[in-house]
Amino acid sequence: MDRIEVMRLFIRVADSGNFSKVARVTGISQPTVSKVIAGLEAKLGVQLLRRTSRGLNLTDAGQDFYESATAIVESVDDVEARIGKNEAAPSGMVRVALSPAFGRMEIVPYLPEFFSRYPDVSVEFDVSQRYVNLIEEGLDVAIRVGPLSDSALVARRIGSMKYLTTAAPSYLERAGVPRTLDDLKKHDCIAFMSRDAPRPWEFLGPAGPVEFIPQGPVRSNDAEYLRAAVLAGLGIGHNAGWLYSRDVDAGHLVPLLHDFAPPAFPIHAVWSGSRRLSGKTRVFIDFLVELFAANPLLNV
């Protein structure tokens, strides 16, 4: 392993504070990761990492080396990304965190075009509803919907989406059509579960924002299960427009409560502020910006 790759490995270990996580992300065995770091410390003649019961912490020398190594690695990446016509094409693995249904429906089907442009780049999806720690999990970028709160991350807005309230004709024939937000209390509502509780539905009423806690016979933490339940006539759904719009256009679902629709929600790509954005990650984000701009469901 050359010096730059050793530095990259050390930076990953320092960021995650755990040999096992780095081994899992890089595909290098844990003993090899430990051996490389031990060899680096032996070569420098100083201890870089202090082992504690809670994990790994940088020593003063380790902090100095970390900052210098980060600057060197970023400089190398920058040079490779900007050397004009002879510039090295982006290559390597981009690790992306995103929610299950969104990636499956709105990103994966369009990846052939991305790979035709960047054949040396590969993509690994970390699929989850939770907000992952990008550094600890060894991820390059996350796709997030809604307001952002983590100031340690750099964000680029890549799209926006509306929410739809909808139901199957069979359900509306059986239960009636809600005309007001108060009417929802009398209906079966298909809830998205977040942290063991139904996620509130957001609307815009005459006096401002309104939250409604959905109650019904089916709930799930997976958007495609919610869509299946709504299509089956089990109740009313309220979720991202991209999840239901195609079914509405096909006549399988009926849009409801137009006058109370909430404002559009932003979609962001976020990454660690402690790292310069790599070329492979930059071209992937640029591709999403282009993809979403051409999709009226994601460019509201």
Secondary structure, DSSP 8 states (H G I E B T S, - for coil): --HHHHHHHHHHHHHHS-HHHHHHHH---HHHHHHHHHHHHHHHTS--EEEETTEEEE-HHHHHHHHHHHHHHHHHHHHHH-SGGG-----EEEEEEE-HHHHHHHTGGGHHHHHHH-TTEEEEEEE-SS---TTTTT-SEEEEES----TTEEEEEEEEE-EEEEE-HHHHHHH----STGGGGGS-B-EEEETTEE--EEEEETTEEEEE----S-EESSHHHHHHHHHTTSSBEEEEHHHHHHHHHTTSSEEE-GGG----EEEEEEEETTS---HHHHHHHHHHHHHHHT-TTSB-
